[in-house]
Amino acid sequence: MEVKATSKTLRIPPRKARLVLDLIRGKDAEEAAAILKFTPNVAAESIAKVLKSAVSNAVNNNDMDEEKLYVKACYANEGMTLKRFMPRAKGSASAIHKRTSHITVVVDERD
């Protein structure tokens, strides 16, 4: 039985979050937490919180064994985009898109 945790509207572009998520997909939960702890990326800290939440959900709500948990799936979907404008020459403006992401981590027990 799989258990998931989601964090929505994080101020991290999904493209950058996916780079970190690719590192932990398929790994044991403890190993994934260790990888995230030493990954020098802004997204790693937020993803570590979501992973910790998913593990806690599995242990407390579904009575799963924490030693057997692994990351079954993890993905970053695109959230809303904050649109800002930067003044440019001759009275014009250029758009700045500040992207957000919804990060989901799914954990399951190994057989």
C-alpha positions in Angstrom: 0.0 0.0 0.0 1.5 3.3 -1.1 1.4 6.5 1.0 2.1 9.9 -0.4 2.7 13.4 0.8 2.4 16.6 -1.2 3.7 20.2 -0.8 2.0 22.8 -3.0 3.1 26.1 -4.3 6.8 25.9 -3.4 8.8 28.8 -4.9 11.1 26.4 -6.7 10.9 26.0 -10.5 9.7 22.4 -11.3 12.6 22.0 -13.7 15.1 22.4 -10.9 13.1 20.3 -8.5 13.1 17.4 -11.0 16.9 17.3 -11.0 16.9 16.6 -7.3 13.9 14.2 -7.4 15.7 12.1 -10.0 18.5 11.4 -7.4 16.1 9.8 -4.9 13.6 7.9 -7.0 13.7 4.2 -6.2 16.0 4.5 -3.2 15.4 3.5 0.4 13.8 6.2 2.5 16.9 6.5 4.8 19.3 6.6 1.9 17.1 9.2 0.1 17.1 11.4 3.2 20.9 11.2 3.4 21.3 12.1 -0.3 19.0 15.1 0.2 20.9 16.2 3.3 24.2 16.5 1.3 22.8 17.8 -2.0 23.8 21.4 -2.5 20.6 22.5 -4.1 17.8 24.9 -2.9 15.1 22.3 -3.7 16.7 19.5 -1.6 15.6 21.1 1.7 12.0 21.3 0.7 12.0 17.8 -0.9 13.5 16.4 2.3 10.5 17.9 4.3 8.1 16.2 1.9 9.9 12.9 2.2 9.9 13.1 6.0 6.2 13.8 5.9 5.5 10.8 3.6 7.5 8.5 5.9 5.7 9.8 9.0 2.3 9.3 7.2 3.2 5.7 6.4 4.4 4.9 9.9 1.8 6.6 12.0 -1.3 6.3 9.8 -0.7 3.0 8.0 1.4 1.0 10.5 4.2 0.4 8.0 7.8 -0.6 9.0 10.1 2.4 8.6 13.1 0.2 7.8 11.3 -1.3 4.7 10.1 2.0 3.2 11.4 3.1 -0.2 10.6 6.0 -2.6 8.2 4.4 -5.1 7.6 7.6 -7.1 8.4 11.3 -6.8 7.5 14.1 -9.2 7.2 17.9 -9.5 4.2 19.4 -11.3 4.0 23.0 -12.3 2.0 25.3 -9.9 0.9 28.8 -10.5 3.3 31.3 -12.0 3.8 34.7 -10.4 4.1 37.3 -13.2 6.3 40.3 -12.5 7.6 43.1 -14.8 11.0 44.7 -15.1 11.2 48.2 -16.6 13.3 48.5 -19.7 14.4 51.1 -22.1 12.1 53.6 -23.9 9.2 53.0 -21.5 8.8 49.3 -22.2 8.8 46.4 -19.8 9.8 42.8 -20.0 8.0 39.9 -18.2 9.6 37.9 -15.4 7.9 34.6 -14.6 8.5 33.3 -11.1 7.5 29.6 -11.3 6.2 27.5 -8.5 5.8 23.7 -8.2 3.7 21.0 -6.5 6.1 18.3 -5.2 4.7 14.8 -4.4 6.6 11.9 -2.9 5.1 8.4 -2.8 6.6 5.7 -0.4 5.8 2.0 -0.2 7.1 -1.0 1.7 9.5 -3.5 0.0 8.4 -7.1 0.1 
